[in-house]
Amino acid sequence: MAVSSRSSKAVAIFNASNDTMLGMTPQVFAGVGVDNPHSGPNGTVIAGYQLWAGDYPSTVRVFDLRTSLTSPKQIAAINTGGTLRADEMDYDPKDGLVAVTNGDVQAGGGNPQFVTLISTKTLQITKKVVFDGSNGTPDASQGGIGSVLYDSQTGKFLVSIPEVGDRKS
């Protein structure tokens, strides 16, 4: 199990069976910022032997758990192309993909909410889906994007969008 720790600018790794801390990533994250969208680490997921964690600004950090559970080596820092934090994520083990949300709403706009799909094999972005009301996506510009969940029954990622459309409508 992995737990984000902004105060230590790292992710703690625990054995959930006996509630024992195994180790911690290097202190490479943004830490406590002026608010949540400007802070990190954020959401985490373990994908096979890799620990993935969101960070500010719009970065996903990947660590190799085979190197060490007490201090795993960072193997990638992937920029997802946004301006705020990369946040919630989940893992599709069948296709080897991690879905990461950039779902925060910034006052005054200027940062579209989107989900990025990243290959666990190549550590490259395979697709980006922007939730701005175009291409059949709902407009998430007012309420942002919440969590993402991989549904093994359908083979699809499900995305929580708390508010759709313009509040003025």
DANORVEN-V90272 format. One record per pair of residues at least 6 apart in sequence whose ideal C-beta (glycine too) atoms are under 8 Angstrom apart, sorted by the first residue. I is the first residue (numbers start at 0). J is the second residue. D is the distance in Angstrom with one decimal. If there is no record, write none. Layout:
I_J_D ; I_J_D
//
This chain:
0_12_7.5 ; 0_13_4.6 ; 0_14_7.6 ; 0_15_4.2 ; 1_10_5.1 ; 1_11_7.1 ; 1_12_5.7 ; 1_13_7.5 ; 1_43_4.1 ; 1_44_7.8 ; 1_45_6.2 ; 1_50_5.6 ; 1_52_7.1 ; 2_10_6.8 ; 2_11_4.7 ; 2_13_6.4 ; 2_43_7.5 ; 3_10_5.7 ; 3_39_7.8 ; 3_40_4.2 ; 3_41_6.1 ; 3_42_7.4 ; 3_43_5.9 ; 3_52_6.6 ; 4_10_6.7 ; 4_11_5.5 ; 4_23_7.7 ; 4_40_7.1 ; 5_28_7.3 ; 5_29_7.9 ; 5_30_5.5 ; 5_31_4.8 ; 5_38_5.4 ; 5_39_6.8 ; 5_40_6.6 ; 6_30_7.2 ; 6_31_6.4 ; 7_23_7.1 ; 7_26_6.4 ; 8_26_4.3 ; 8_27_7.1 ; 8_28_4.5 ; 8_29_7.2 ; 8_30_4.1 ; 8_40_7.6 ; 9_23_4.8 ; 9_24_4.8 ; 9_25_6.8 ; 9_26_4.8 ; 9_27_7.5 ; 9_28_6.3 ; 9_40_7.1 ; 10_23_6.8 ; 10_24_4.6 ; 10_28_7.6 ; 10_40_5.3 ; 10_43_5.8 ; 10_50_6.6 ; 10_52_5.0 ; 10_62_7.8 ; 11_20_6.0 ; 11_22_7.7 ; 11_23_5.1 ; 12_20_7.2 ; 12_21_4.7 ; 12_22_5.0 ; 12_23_6.6 ; 12_24_7.6 ; 12_50_7.1 ; 12_64_7.8 ; 12_68_5.8 ; 12_71_7.5 ; 13_19_6.7 ; 13_20_5.5 ; 13_21_6.3 ; 14_20_8.0 ; 14_21_5.7 ; 21_68_4.5 ; 21_69_6.4 ; 22_67_6.9 ; 22_68_5.0 ; 22_69_3.4 ; 22_70_5.7 ; 22_71_7.2 ; 23_69_7.7 ; 23_70_6.9 ; 24_50_7.0 ; 24_52_7.3 ; 24_60_7.6 ; 24_62_5.4 ; 24_70_7.5 ; 24_71_6.0 ; 24_73_7.1 ; 25_70_6.8 ; 25_73_6.2 ; 27_54_8.0 ; 27_60_6.5 ; 27_73_6.1 ; 27_76_7.8 ; 28_39_4.6 ; 28_40_4.3 ; 28_52_7.3 ; 28_54_5.0 ; 28_60_7.1 ; 29_37_7.3 ; 29_38_5.9 ; 29_39_4.1 ; 29_40_7.9 ; 29_54_5.6 ; 29_55_4.2 ; 29_56_7.5 ; 29_84_7.8 ; 30_38_6.8 ; 30_39_7.2 ; 31_38_5.6 ; 32_38_3.9 ; 32_39_7.7 ; 32_55_6.0 ; 35_84_7.1 ; 35_103_7.1 ; 36_55_7.2 ; 36_83_4.0 ; 36_84_5.5 ; 36_103_3.9 ; 36_105_6.8 ; 37_55_5.3 ; 37_56_7.8 ; 37_83_6.9 ; 37_84_7.1 ; 38_55_5.7 ; 38_84_6.5 ; 39_52_7.7 ; 39_53_6.3 ; 39_54_3.5 ; 39_55_4.4 ; 39_58_7.5 ; 39_84_5.6 ; 39_85_7.8 ; 40_52_4.6 ; 40_53_6.6 ; 40_54_5.7 ; 40_60_7.5 ; 41_52_7.0 ; 41_53_3.7 ; 41_54_6.7 ; 41_55_7.8 ; 41_84_5.3 ; 41_85_6.7 ; 41_86_4.6 ; 41_87_7.4 ; 42_52_7.2 ; 42_53_4.9 ; 42_85_7.9 ; 42_86_5.2 ; 42_87_4.2 ; 42_88_4.8 ; 42_99_7.6 ; 42_100_7.6 ; 42_146_7.8 ; 43_50_6.7 ; 43_51_6.6 ; 43_52_4.6 ; 43_53_7.6 ; 43_88_7.3 ; 44_50_8.0 ; 44_51_5.1 ; 44_88_4.8 ; 44_89_5.8 ; 44_90_5.0 ; 44_97_6.3 ; 45_51_7.5 ; 45_64_7.4 ; 45_90_7.5 ; 46_90_4.2 ; 46_92_7.4 ; 46_95_7.9 ; 46_97_5.6 ; 46_119_4.9 ; 47_92_7.3 ; 47_119_6.4 ; 48_63_6.6 ; 48_64_5.0 ; 48_65_4.9 ; 49_61_5.4 ; 49_62_6.7 ; 49_63_6.3 ; 49_64_6.6 ; 49_74_7.5 ; 49_119_6.2 ; 50_61_7.2 ; 50_62_4.4 ; 50_64_5.6 ; 50_71_6.2 ; 51_59_6.1 ; 51_60_7.4 ; 51_61_5.4 ; 51_62_7.9 ; 51_88_6.1 ; 51_90_7.6 ; 51_97_5.4 ; 51_99_7.8 ; 52_59_7.3 ; 52_60_5.2 ; 52_62_7.7 ; 53_59_5.9 ; 53_60_7.9 ; 53_84_5.9 ; 53_85_3.7 ; 53_86_4.9 ; 53_87_7.4 ; 53_88_6.3 ; 53_99_6.2 ; 54_60_5.6 ; 54_76_7.9 ; 54_84_6.7 ; 54_85_6.2 ; 55_83_6.7 ; 55_84_4.3 ; 55_85_7.8 ; 56_81_7.3 ; 56_82_6.2 ; 56_83_6.8 ; 56_84_7.2 ; 57_78_6.1 ; 57_79_4.8 ; 57_80_6.3 ; 57_81_3.6 ; 57_82_6.4 ; 57_83_6.5 ; 57_84_6.9 ; 57_85_5.4 ; 57_101_5.8 ; 58_76_5.6 ; 58_77_6.7 ; 58_78_5.7 ; 58_79_7.1 ; 58_85_5.8 ; 59_75_7.7 ; 59_76_7.5 ; 59_77_4.5 ; 59_79_6.2 ; 59_85_5.0 ; 59_88_7.5 ; 59_97_7.5 ; 59_99_5.4 ; 59_115_7.7 ; 59_117_6.5 ; 60_73_5.9 ; 60_75_7.2 ; 60_76_5.3 ; 60_77_7.8 ; 61_73_7.0 ; 61_74_5.4 ; 61_75_4.2 ; 61_76_7.8 ; 61_77_7.0 ; 61_122_6.2 ; 62_71_4.0 ; 62_72_6.5 ; 62_73_5.4 ; 62_74_6.6 ; 63_71_5.8 ; 63_72_5.3 ; 63_74_4.9 ; 64_71_5.2 ; 66_72_4.4 ; 74_122_7.2 ; 75_122_4.5 ; 77_117_6.1 ; 77_122_6.4 ; 77_123_8.0 ; 77_124_6.9 ; 79_85_5.2 ; 79_99_6.2 ; 79_101_5.8 ; 79_113_7.8 ; 79_115_4.4 ; 79_117_8.0 ; 79_124_7.0 ; 79_127_7.4 ; 80_115_7.6 ; 80_127_6.9 ; 81_101_4.0 ; 81_110_6.0 ; 81_111_7.9 ; 81_113_6.9 ; 82_105_7.1 ; 82_109_7.2 ; 82_110_4.7 ; 83_101_6.5 ; 83_103_4.5 ; 83_105_6.3 ; 83_110_5.7 ; 84_101_7.3 ; 84_103_6.4 ; 85_99_5.1 ; 85_100_7.6 ; 85_101_5.7 ; 85_115_7.6 ; 86_99_7.3 ; 86_100_5.1 ; 86_101_6.8 ; 86_102_5.9 ; 86_103_7.1 ; 87_99_7.4 ; 87_100_4.6 ; 87_102_7.1 ; 87_144_7.8 ; 87_145_6.9 ; 87_146_4.4 ; 87_147_5.4 ; 88_97_5.6 ; 88_98_6.2 ; 88_99_4.5 ; 88_100_7.1 ; 88_147_6.4 ; 89_97_7.2 ; 89_98_5.7 ; 89_146_7.9 ; 89_147_5.1 ; 89_148_5.4 ; 89_149_4.5 ; 89_156_6.7 ; 90_96_7.5 ; 90_97_5.3 ; 90_119_7.4 ; 90_149_6.2 ; 91_97_7.5 ; 91_98_7.2 ; 91_149_4.8 ; 91_154_7.6 ; 91_156_6.9 ; 93_151_7.4 ; 93_154_6.5 ; 94_154_7.8 ; 95_118_6.0 ; 95_119_4.5 ; 95_120_5.2 ; 96_116_5.1 ; 96_117_6.8 ; 96_118_6.3 ; 96_119_6.8 ; 96_125_6.8 ; 97_116_7.4 ; 97_117_5.0 ; 97_119_6.1 ; 98_114_5.5 ; 98_115_7.3 ; 98_116_5.5 ; 98_147_4.8 ; 98_149_7.0 ; 98_156_4.5 ; 98_158_7.9 ; 99_114_6.8 ; 99_115_4.9 ; 99_117_6.6 ; 99_147_7.5 ; 100_112_7.6 ; 100_113_7.7 ; 100_114_5.4 ; 100_144_4.7 ; 100_145_7.5 ; 100_146_7.2 ; 100_147_5.3 ; 100_158_7.1 ; 101_110_7.6 ; 101_112_6.5 ; 101_113_5.3 ; 101_114_7.6 ; 101_115_7.0 ; 101_144_7.5 ; 102_112_4.9 ; 102_139_7.1 ; 102_143_4.4 ; 102_144_2.8 ; 102_145_6.5 ; 103_110_7.2 ; 103_112_7.5 ; 103_143_5.6 ; 104_110_7.7 ; 104_112_7.1 ; 104_140_6.8 ; 104_141_6.8 ; 104_142_6.9 ; 104_143_4.4 ; 108_140_6.9 ; 111_129_5.0 ; 111_130_7.3 ; 111_131_5.1 ; 111_140_7.2 ; 112_129_7.4 ; 112_130_4.8 ; 112_131_7.5 ; 112_139_4.3 ; 112_140_6.7 ; 112_143_5.5 ; 112_144_4.7 ; 113_127_5.6 ; 113_128_6.1 ; 113_129_4.5 ; 113_130_6.3 ; 113_144_7.8 ; 114_127_7.3 ; 114_128_4.9 ; 114_130_7.4 ; 114_144_6.9 ; 114_147_6.3 ; 114_156_7.2 ; 114_158_5.9 ; 115_124_5.7 ; 115_126_7.5 ; 115_127_5.1 ; 116_124_7.1 ; 116_125_4.9 ; 116_126_4.4 ; 116_127_7.5 ; 116_128_7.8 ; 116_156_7.8 ; 117_123_6.9 ; 117_124_5.5 ; 117_125_6.7 ; 118_125_5.4 ; 128_136_6.4 ; 129_136_6.7 ; 130_136_4.8 ; 130_137_5.9 ; 130_138_6.9 ; 130_139_3.9 ; 130_140_7.9 ; 130_144_6.2 ; 130_158_7.6 ; 130_160_6.5 ; 131_138_5.9 ; 131_139_7.5 ; 131_140_6.5 ; 132_138_3.5 ; 132_140_7.8 ; 132_164_7.7 ; 137_160_5.6 ; 137_163_4.5 ; 137_164_7.6 ; 138_163_6.1 ; 138_164_5.3 ; 138_165_7.1 ; 139_160_4.9 ; 139_162_7.5 ; 139_163_6.9 ; 140_165_7.6 ; 141_162_5.0 ; 141_163_7.9 ; 141_164_6.8 ; 141_165_6.4 ; 141_166_5.2 ; 142_160_6.8 ; 142_161_4.2 ; 142_162_2.7 ; 142_163_7.4 ; 143_160_8.0 ; 143_161_7.0 ; 143_162_7.8 ; 144_158_6.1 ; 144_159_6.9 ; 144_160_5.9 ; 145_158_7.7 ; 145_159_3.4 ; 145_160_7.0 ; 145_161_5.7 ; 146_158_7.9 ; 146_159_5.0 ; 147_156_5.5 ; 147_157_7.0 ; 147_158_5.2 ; 147_159_7.4 ; 148_156_6.9 ; 148_157_4.8 ; 148_159_7.9 ; 149_155_7.7 ; 149_156_5.5 ; 149_157_7.8 ; 150_156_7.4 ; 150_157_5.6
//
